[in-house]
Amino acid sequence: MVASLRHEAKSLITLAAFIVVFLLTFVWHEFGMIGTFLVMMGWIMPYKRIENNIKRL
């Protein structure tokens, strides 16, 4: 399953977004909760590559 996450745009965007959220939290504390929620909303959509790997197990 870890191999399915390598070099995925969605994973890299999520990492970058969490870094931005972390840094902006120092300026606006509430943004930590709001930003984390917004980033996680992107993961609600199905991630086909992971679903296919889980089905193979």
mmCIF file of the N, C-alpha and C atoms, coordinates in Angstrom:
data_MODEL
# 
_entry.id   MODEL 
# 
loop_
_atom_site.group_PDB 
_atom_site.id 
_atom_site.type_symbol 
_atom_site.label_atom_id 
_atom_site.label_alt_id 
_atom_site.label_comp_id 
_atom_site.label_asym_id 
_atom_site.label_entity_id 
_atom_site.label_seq_id 
_atom_site.pdbx_PDB_ins_code 
_atom_site.Cartn_x 
_atom_site.Cartn_y 
_atom_site.Cartn_z 
_atom_site.occupancy 
_atom_site.B_iso_or_equiv 
_atom_site.pdbx_formal_charge 
_atom_site.auth_seq_id 
_atom_site.auth_comp_id 
_atom_site.auth_asym_id 
_atom_site.auth_atom_id 
_atom_site.pdbx_PDB_model_num 
ATOM 1   N N  . MET A 1 1  ? 0.818   -1.180 0.000  1.00 0.00 ? 1  MET A N  1 
ATOM 2   C CA . MET A 1 1  ? 0.000   0.000  0.000  1.00 0.00 ? 1  MET A CA 1 
ATOM 3   C C  . MET A 1 1  ? 0.870   1.256  0.000  1.00 0.00 ? 1  MET A C  1 
ATOM 4   N N  . VAL A 1 2  ? 2.011   1.226  0.646  1.00 0.00 ? 2  VAL A N  1 
ATOM 5   C CA . VAL A 1 2  ? 2.898   2.384  0.668  1.00 0.00 ? 2  VAL A CA 1 
ATOM 6   C C  . VAL A 1 2  ? 3.399   2.690  -0.739 1.00 0.00 ? 2  VAL A C  1 
ATOM 7   N N  . ALA A 1 3  ? 3.670   1.664  -1.518 1.00 0.00 ? 3  ALA A N  1 
ATOM 8   C CA . ALA A 1 3  ? 4.146   1.876  -2.880 1.00 0.00 ? 3  ALA A CA 1 
ATOM 9   C C  . ALA A 1 3  ? 3.117   2.596  -3.732 1.00 0.00 ? 3  ALA A C  1 
ATOM 10  N N  . SER A 1 4  ? 1.846   2.437  -3.415 1.00 0.00 ? 4  SER A N  1 
ATOM 11  C CA . SER A 1 4  ? 0.804   3.096  -4.203 1.00 0.00 ? 4  SER A CA 1 
ATOM 12  C C  . SER A 1 4  ? 0.744   4.598  -3.947 1.00 0.00 ? 4  SER A C  1 
ATOM 13  N N  . LEU A 1 5  ? 1.383   5.070  -2.875 1.00 0.00 ? 5  LEU A N  1 
ATOM 14  C CA . LEU A 1 5  ? 1.375   6.504  -2.567 1.00 0.00 ? 5  LEU A CA 1 
ATOM 15  C C  . LEU A 1 5  ? 2.591   7.254  -3.097 1.00 0.00 ? 5  LEU A C  1 
ATOM 16  N N  . ARG A 1 6  ? 3.537   6.557  -3.638 1.00 0.00 ? 6  ARG A N  1 
ATOM 17  C CA . ARG A 1 6  ? 4.751   7.216  -4.113 1.00 0.00 ? 6  ARG A CA 1 
ATOM 18  C C  . ARG A 1 6  ? 4.467   8.093  -5.329 1.00 0.00 ? 6  ARG A C  1 
ATOM 19  N N  . HIS A 1 7  ? 4.992   9.281  -5.277 1.00 0.00 ? 7  HIS A N  1 
ATOM 20  C CA . HIS A 1 7  ? 4.941   10.218 -6.395 1.00 0.00 ? 7  HIS A CA 1 
ATOM 21  C C  . HIS A 1 7  ? 3.522   10.490 -6.882 1.00 0.00 ? 7  HIS A C  1 
ATOM 22  N N  . GLU A 1 8  ? 2.600   10.522 -5.989 1.00 0.00 ? 8  GLU A N  1 
ATOM 23  C CA . GLU A 1 8  ? 1.225   10.853 -6.332 1.00 0.00 ? 8  GLU A CA 1 
ATOM 24  C C  . GLU A 1 8  ? 1.008   12.336 -6.111 1.00 0.00 ? 8  GLU A C  1 
ATOM 25  N N  . ALA A 1 9  ? 0.366   12.971 -7.050 1.00 0.00 ? 9  ALA A N  1 
ATOM 26  C CA . ALA A 1 9  ? 0.117   14.406 -6.939 1.00 0.00 ? 9  ALA A CA 1 
ATOM 27  C C  . ALA A 1 9  ? -0.722  14.721 -5.705 1.00 0.00 ? 9  ALA A C  1 
ATOM 28  N N  . LYS A 1 10 ? -1.718  13.898 -5.438 1.00 0.00 ? 10 LYS A N  1 
ATOM 29  C CA . LYS A 1 10 ? -2.595  14.146 -4.302 1.00 0.00 ? 10 LYS A CA 1 
ATOM 30  C C  . LYS A 1 10 ? -1.831  14.097 -2.977 1.00 0.00 ? 10 LYS A C  1 
ATOM 31  N N  . SER A 1 11 ? -0.921  13.170 -2.843 1.00 0.00 ? 11 SER A N  1 
ATOM 32  C CA . SER A 1 11 ? -0.131  13.056 -1.620 1.00 0.00 ? 11 SER A CA 1 
ATOM 33  C C  . SER A 1 11 ? 0.812   14.242 -1.457 1.00 0.00 ? 11 SER A C  1 
ATOM 34  N N  . LEU A 1 12 ? 1.439   14.659 -2.540 1.00 0.00 ? 12 LEU A N  1 
ATOM 35  C CA . LEU A 1 12 ? 2.365   15.786 -2.465 1.00 0.00 ? 12 LEU A CA 1 
ATOM 36  C C  . LEU A 1 12 ? 1.632   17.094 -2.188 1.00 0.00 ? 12 LEU A C  1 
ATOM 37  N N  . ILE A 1 13 ? 0.456   17.262 -2.790 1.00 0.00 ? 13 ILE A N  1 
ATOM 38  C CA . ILE A 1 13 ? -0.346  18.453 -2.534 1.00 0.00 ? 13 ILE A CA 1 
ATOM 39  C C  . ILE A 1 13 ? -0.807  18.479 -1.089 1.00 0.00 ? 13 ILE A C  1 
ATOM 40  N N  . THR A 1 14 ? -1.199  17.332 -0.564 1.00 0.00 ? 14 THR A N  1 
ATOM 41  C CA . THR A 1 14 ? -1.621  17.247 0.832  1.00 0.00 ? 14 THR A CA 1 
ATOM 42  C C  . THR A 1 14 ? -0.480  17.614 1.771  1.00 0.00 ? 14 THR A C  1 
ATOM 43  N N  . LEU A 1 15 ? 0.703   17.113 1.508  1.00 0.00 ? 15 LEU A N  1 
ATOM 44  C CA . LEU A 1 15 ? 1.861   17.442 2.334  1.00 0.00 ? 15 LEU A CA 1 
ATOM 45  C C  . LEU A 1 15 ? 2.141   18.939 2.302  1.00 0.00 ? 15 LEU A C  1 
ATOM 46  N N  . ALA A 1 16 ? 2.137   19.515 1.120  1.00 0.00 ? 16 ALA A N  1 
ATOM 47  C CA . ALA A 1 16 ? 2.384   20.957 0.994  1.00 0.00 ? 16 ALA A CA 1 
ATOM 48  C C  . ALA A 1 16 ? 1.296   21.762 1.704  1.00 0.00 ? 16 ALA A C  1 
ATOM 49  N N  . ALA A 1 17 ? 0.050   21.327 1.572  1.00 0.00 ? 17 ALA A N  1 
ATOM 50  C CA . ALA A 1 17 ? -1.054  22.037 2.222  1.00 0.00 ? 17 ALA A CA 1 
ATOM 51  C C  . ALA A 1 17 ? -0.924  21.974 3.740  1.00 0.00 ? 17 ALA A C  1 
ATOM 52  N N  . PHE A 1 18 ? -0.530  20.823 4.281  1.00 0.00 ? 18 PHE A N  1 
ATOM 53  C CA . PHE A 1 18 ? -0.356  20.714 5.727  1.00 0.00 ? 18 PHE A CA 1 
ATOM 54  C C  . PHE A 1 18 ? 0.792   21.598 6.224  1.00 0.00 ? 18 PHE A C  1 
ATOM 55  N N  . ILE A 1 19 ? 1.830   21.734 5.431  1.00 0.00 ? 19 ILE A N  1 
ATOM 56  C CA . ILE A 1 19 ? 2.931   22.616 5.815  1.00 0.00 ? 19 ILE A CA 1 
ATOM 57  C C  . ILE A 1 19 ? 2.456   24.067 5.854  1.00 0.00 ? 19 ILE A C  1 
ATOM 58  N N  . VAL A 1 20 ? 1.674   24.466 4.850  1.00 0.00 ? 20 VAL A N  1 
ATOM 59  C CA . VAL A 1 20 ? 1.123   25.823 4.817  1.00 0.00 ? 20 VAL A CA 1 
ATOM 60  C C  . VAL A 1 20 ? 0.195   26.046 6.009  1.00 0.00 ? 20 VAL A C  1 
ATOM 61  N N  . VAL A 1 21 ? -0.662  25.059 6.280  1.00 0.00 ? 21 VAL A N  1 
ATOM 62  C CA . VAL A 1 21 ? -1.581  25.173 7.424  1.00 0.00 ? 21 VAL A CA 1 
ATOM 63  C C  . VAL A 1 21 ? -0.785  25.315 8.720  1.00 0.00 ? 21 VAL A C  1 
ATOM 64  N N  . PHE A 1 22 ? 0.240   24.516 8.871  1.00 0.00 ? 22 PHE A N  1 
ATOM 65  C CA . PHE A 1 22 ? 1.070   24.572 10.073 1.00 0.00 ? 22 PHE A CA 1 
ATOM 66  C C  . PHE A 1 22 ? 1.683   25.958 10.256 1.00 0.00 ? 22 PHE A C  1 
ATOM 67  N N  . LEU A 1 23 ? 2.219   26.520 9.184  1.00 0.00 ? 23 LEU A N  1 
ATOM 68  C CA . LEU A 1 23 ? 2.855   27.830 9.286  1.00 0.00 ? 23 LEU A CA 1 
ATOM 69  C C  . LEU A 1 23 ? 1.837   28.937 9.539  1.00 0.00 ? 23 LEU A C  1 
ATOM 70  N N  . LEU A 1 24 ? 0.679   28.860 8.898  1.00 0.00 ? 24 LEU A N  1 
ATOM 71  C CA . LEU A 1 24 ? -0.344  29.892 9.093  1.00 0.00 ? 24 LEU A CA 1 
ATOM 72  C C  . LEU A 1 24 ? -0.993  29.806 10.470 1.00 0.00 ? 24 LEU A C  1 
ATOM 73  N N  . THR A 1 25 ? -0.888  28.664 11.116 1.00 0.00 ? 25 THR A N  1 
ATOM 74  C CA . THR A 1 25 ? -1.445  28.507 12.451 1.00 0.00 ? 25 THR A CA 1 
ATOM 75  C C  . THR A 1 25 ? -0.754  29.434 13.455 1.00 0.00 ? 25 THR A C  1 
ATOM 76  N N  . PHE A 1 26 ? 0.503   29.764 13.210 1.00 0.00 ? 26 PHE A N  1 
ATOM 77  C CA . PHE A 1 26 ? 1.208   30.679 14.095 1.00 0.00 ? 26 PHE A CA 1 
ATOM 78  C C  . PHE A 1 26 ? 0.652   32.098 14.004 1.00 0.00 ? 26 PHE A C  1 
ATOM 79  N N  . VAL A 1 27 ? 0.050   32.435 12.871 1.00 0.00 ? 27 VAL A N  1 
ATOM 80  C CA . VAL A 1 27 ? -0.516  33.766 12.668 1.00 0.00 ? 27 VAL A CA 1 
ATOM 81  C C  . VAL A 1 27 ? -1.969  33.811 13.118 1.00 0.00 ? 27 VAL A C  1 
ATOM 82  N N  . TRP A 1 28 ? -2.733  32.806 12.713 1.00 0.00 ? 28 TRP A N  1 
ATOM 83  C CA . TRP A 1 28 ? -4.169  32.747 13.027 1.00 0.00 ? 28 TRP A CA 1 
ATOM 84  C C  . TRP A 1 28 ? -4.444  31.361 13.590 1.00 0.00 ? 28 TRP A C  1 
ATOM 85  N N  . HIS A 1 29 ? -4.601  31.245 14.886 1.00 0.00 ? 29 HIS A N  1 
ATOM 86  C CA . HIS A 1 29 ? -4.687  29.943 15.567 1.00 0.00 ? 29 HIS A CA 1 
ATOM 87  C C  . HIS A 1 29 ? -5.856  29.100 15.076 1.00 0.00 ? 29 HIS A C  1 
ATOM 88  N N  . GLU A 1 30 ? -6.989  29.715 14.819 1.00 0.00 ? 30 GLU A N  1 
ATOM 89  C CA . GLU A 1 30 ? -8.159  28.954 14.380 1.00 0.00 ? 30 GLU A CA 1 
ATOM 90  C C  . GLU A 1 30 ? -7.952  28.313 13.009 1.00 0.00 ? 30 GLU A C  1 
ATOM 91  N N  . PHE A 1 31 ? -7.046  28.853 12.230 1.00 0.00 ? 31 PHE A N  1 
ATOM 92  C CA . PHE A 1 31 ? -6.809  28.299 10.891 1.00 0.00 ? 31 PHE A CA 1 
ATOM 93  C C  . PHE A 1 31 ? -6.269  26.876 10.960 1.00 0.00 ? 31 PHE A C  1 
ATOM 94  N N  . GLY A 1 32 ? -5.674  26.508 12.079 1.00 0.00 ? 32 GLY A N  1 
ATOM 95  C CA . GLY A 1 32 ? -5.183  25.138 12.222 1.00 0.00 ? 32 GLY A CA 1 
ATOM 96  C C  . GLY A 1 32 ? -6.302  24.129 12.087 1.00 0.00 ? 32 GLY A C  1 
ATOM 97  N N  . MET A 1 33 ? -7.410  24.387 12.758 1.00 0.00 ? 33 MET A N  1 
ATOM 98  C CA . MET A 1 33 ? -8.563  23.471 12.664 1.00 0.00 ? 33 MET A CA 1 
ATOM 99  C C  . MET A 1 33 ? -9.244  23.587 11.307 1.00 0.00 ? 33 MET A C  1 
ATOM 100 N N  . ILE A 1 34 ? -9.453  24.813 10.863 1.00 0.00 ? 34 ILE A N  1 
ATOM 101 C CA . ILE A 1 34 ? -10.143 25.025 9.587  1.00 0.00 ? 34 ILE A CA 1 
ATOM 102 C C  . ILE A 1 34 ? -9.320  24.464 8.434  1.00 0.00 ? 34 ILE A C  1 
ATOM 103 N N  . GLY A 1 35 ? -8.036  24.770 8.420  1.00 0.00 ? 35 GLY A N  1 
ATOM 104 C CA . GLY A 1 35 ? -7.167  24.303 7.339  1.00 0.00 ? 35 GLY A CA 1 
ATOM 105 C C  . GLY A 1 35 ? -7.042  22.792 7.302  1.00 0.00 ? 35 GLY A C  1 
ATOM 106 N N  . THR A 1 36 ? -6.911  22.179 8.469  1.00 0.00 ? 36 THR A N  1 
ATOM 107 C CA . THR A 1 36 ? -6.824  20.721 8.518  1.00 0.00 ? 36 THR A CA 1 
ATOM 108 C C  . THR A 1 36 ? -8.112  20.092 7.994  1.00 0.00 ? 36 THR A C  1 
ATOM 109 N N  . PHE A 1 37 ? -9.243  20.652 8.368  1.00 0.00 ? 37 PHE A N  1 
ATOM 110 C CA . PHE A 1 37 ? -10.520 20.150 7.876  1.00 0.00 ? 37 PHE A CA 1 
ATOM 111 C C  . PHE A 1 37 ? -10.599 20.274 6.356  1.00 0.00 ? 37 PHE A C  1 
ATOM 112 N N  . LEU A 1 38 ? -10.184 21.402 5.812  1.00 0.00 ? 38 LEU A N  1 
ATOM 113 C CA . LEU A 1 38 ? -10.248 21.596 4.360  1.00 0.00 ? 38 LEU A CA 1 
ATOM 114 C C  . LEU A 1 38 ? -9.332  20.634 3.608  1.00 0.00 ? 38 LEU A C  1 
ATOM 115 N N  . VAL A 1 39 ? -8.144  20.411 4.150  1.00 0.00 ? 39 VAL A N  1 
ATOM 116 C CA . VAL A 1 39 ? -7.226  19.468 3.501  1.00 0.00 ? 39 VAL A CA 1 
ATOM 117 C C  . VAL A 1 39 ? -7.797  18.054 3.546  1.00 0.00 ? 39 VAL A C  1 
ATOM 118 N N  . MET A 1 40 ? -8.367  17.676 4.668  1.00 0.00 ? 40 MET A N  1 
ATOM 119 C CA . MET A 1 40 ? -8.938  16.332 4.797  1.00 0.00 ? 40 MET A CA 1 
ATOM 120 C C  . MET A 1 40 ? -10.156 16.133 3.894  1.00 0.00 ? 40 MET A C  1 
ATOM 121 N N  . MET A 1 41 ? -10.864 17.191 3.583  1.00 0.00 ? 41 MET A N  1 
ATOM 122 C CA . MET A 1 41 ? -12.012 17.070 2.679  1.00 0.00 ? 41 MET A CA 1 
ATOM 123 C C  . MET A 1 41 ? -11.583 16.541 1.308  1.00 0.00 ? 41 MET A C  1 
ATOM 124 N N  . GLY A 1 42 ? -10.359 16.834 0.922  1.00 0.00 ? 42 GLY A N  1 
ATOM 125 C CA . GLY A 1 42 ? -9.840  16.316 -0.348 1.00 0.00 ? 42 GLY A CA 1 
ATOM 126 C C  . GLY A 1 42 ? -9.672  14.813 -0.357 1.00 0.00 ? 42 GLY A C  1 
ATOM 127 N N  . TRP A 1 43 ? -9.552  14.207 0.817  1.00 0.00 ? 43 TRP A N  1 
ATOM 128 C CA . TRP A 1 43 ? -9.369  12.763 0.903  1.00 0.00 ? 43 TRP A CA 1 
ATOM 129 C C  . TRP A 1 43 ? -10.693 12.008 0.984  1.00 0.00 ? 43 TRP A C  1 
ATOM 130 N N  . ILE A 1 44 ? -11.799 12.720 1.019  1.00 0.00 ? 44 ILE A N  1 
ATOM 131 C CA . ILE A 1 44 ? -13.095 12.044 1.026  1.00 0.00 ? 44 ILE A CA 1 
ATOM 132 C C  . ILE A 1 44 ? -13.357 11.404 -0.328 1.00 0.00 ? 44 ILE A C  1 
ATOM 133 N N  . MET A 1 45 ? -12.877 12.060 -1.375 1.00 0.00 ? 45 MET A N  1 
ATOM 134 C CA . MET A 1 45 ? -13.046 11.495 -2.713 1.00 0.00 ? 45 MET A CA 1 
ATOM 135 C C  . MET A 1 45 ? -12.257 10.193 -2.797 1.00 0.00 ? 45 MET A C  1 
ATOM 136 N N  . PRO A 1 46 ? -12.793 9.194  -3.471 1.00 0.00 ? 46 PRO A N  1 
ATOM 137 C CA . PRO A 1 46 ? -12.111 7.893  -3.538 1.00 0.00 ? 46 PRO A CA 1 
ATOM 138 C C  . PRO A 1 46 ? -10.728 8.007  -4.180 1.00 0.00 ? 46 PRO A C  1 
ATOM 139 N N  . TYR A 1 47 ? -9.822  7.226  -3.687 1.00 0.00 ? 47 TYR A N  1 
ATOM 140 C CA . TYR A 1 47 ? -8.458  7.189  -4.185 1.00 0.00 ? 47 TYR A CA 1 
ATOM 141 C C  . TYR A 1 47 ? -8.294  5.838  -4.872 1.00 0.00 ? 47 TYR A C  1 
ATOM 142 N N  . LYS A 1 48 ? -8.480  5.816  -6.168 1.00 0.00 ? 48 LYS A N  1 
ATOM 143 C CA . LYS A 1 48 ? -8.589  4.572  -6.945 1.00 0.00 ? 48 LYS A CA 1 
ATOM 144 C C  . LYS A 1 48 ? -7.384  3.644  -6.793 1.00 0.00 ? 48 LYS A C  1 
ATOM 145 N N  . ARG A 1 49 ? -6.204  4.181  -6.767 1.00 0.00 ? 49 ARG A N  1 
ATOM 146 C CA . ARG A 1 49 ? -5.024  3.311  -6.707 1.00 0.00 ? 49 ARG A CA 1 
ATOM 147 C C  . ARG A 1 49 ? -4.989  2.541  -5.394 1.00 0.00 ? 49 ARG A C  1 
ATOM 148 N N  . ILE A 1 50 ? -5.323  3.179  -4.285 1.00 0.00 ? 50 ILE A N  1 
ATOM 149 C CA . ILE A 1 50 ? -5.346  2.495  -2.995 1.00 0.00 ? 50 ILE A CA 1 
ATOM 150 C C  . ILE A 1 50 ? -6.482  1.486  -2.959 1.00 0.00 ? 50 ILE A C  1 
ATOM 151 N N  . GLU A 1 51 ? -7.641  1.866  -3.478 1.00 0.00 ? 51 GLU A N  1 
ATOM 152 C CA . GLU A 1 51 ? -8.766  0.927  -3.505 1.00 0.00 ? 51 GLU A CA 1 
ATOM 153 C C  . GLU A 1 51 ? -8.414  -0.328 -4.286 1.00 0.00 ? 51 GLU A C  1 
ATOM 154 N N  . ASN A 1 52 ? -7.744  -0.171 -5.412 1.00 0.00 ? 52 ASN A N  1 
ATOM 155 C CA . ASN A 1 52 ? -7.357  -1.338 -6.206 1.00 0.00 ? 52 ASN A CA 1 
ATOM 156 C C  . ASN A 1 52 ? -6.360  -2.211 -5.466 1.00 0.00 ? 52 ASN A C  1 
ATOM 157 N N  . ASN A 1 53 ? -5.420  -1.614 -4.744 1.00 0.00 ? 53 ASN A N  1 
ATOM 158 C CA . ASN A 1 53 ? -4.448  -2.411 -3.993 1.00 0.00 ? 53 ASN A CA 1 
ATOM 159 C C  . ASN A 1 53 ? -5.107  -3.136 -2.822 1.00 0.00 ? 53 ASN A C  1 
ATOM 160 N N  . ILE A 1 54 ? -6.066  -2.532 -2.195 1.00 0.00 ? 54 ILE A N  1 
ATOM 161 C CA . ILE A 1 54 ? -6.775  -3.186 -1.092 1.00 0.00 ? 54 ILE A CA 1 
ATOM 162 C C  . ILE A 1 54 ? -7.588  -4.362 -1.618 1.00 0.00 ? 54 ILE A C  1 
ATOM 163 N N  . LYS A 1 55 ? -8.192  -4.219 -2.762 1.00 0.00 ? 55 LYS A N  1 
ATOM 164 C CA . LYS A 1 55 ? -8.986  -5.303 -3.359 1.00 0.00 ? 55 LYS A CA 1 
ATOM 165 C C  . LYS A 1 55 ? -8.116  -6.506 -3.682 1.00 0.00 ? 55 LYS A C  1 
ATOM 166 N N  . ARG A 1 56 ? -6.835  -6.253 -4.015 1.00 0.00 ? 56 ARG A N  1 
ATOM 167 C CA . ARG A 1 56 ? -5.932  -7.359 -4.329 1.00 0.00 ? 56 ARG A CA 1 
ATOM 168 C C  . ARG A 1 56 ? -5.500  -8.139 -3.103 1.00 0.00 ? 56 ARG A C  1 
ATOM 169 N N  . LEU A 1 57 ? -5.642  -7.534 -1.915 1.00 0.00 ? 57 LEU A N  1 
ATOM 170 C CA . LEU A 1 57 ? -5.233  -8.233 -0.691 1.00 0.00 ? 57 LEU A CA 1 
ATOM 171 C C  . LEU A 1 57 ? -6.143  -9.340 -0.409 1.00 0.00 ? 57 LEU A C  1 
# 
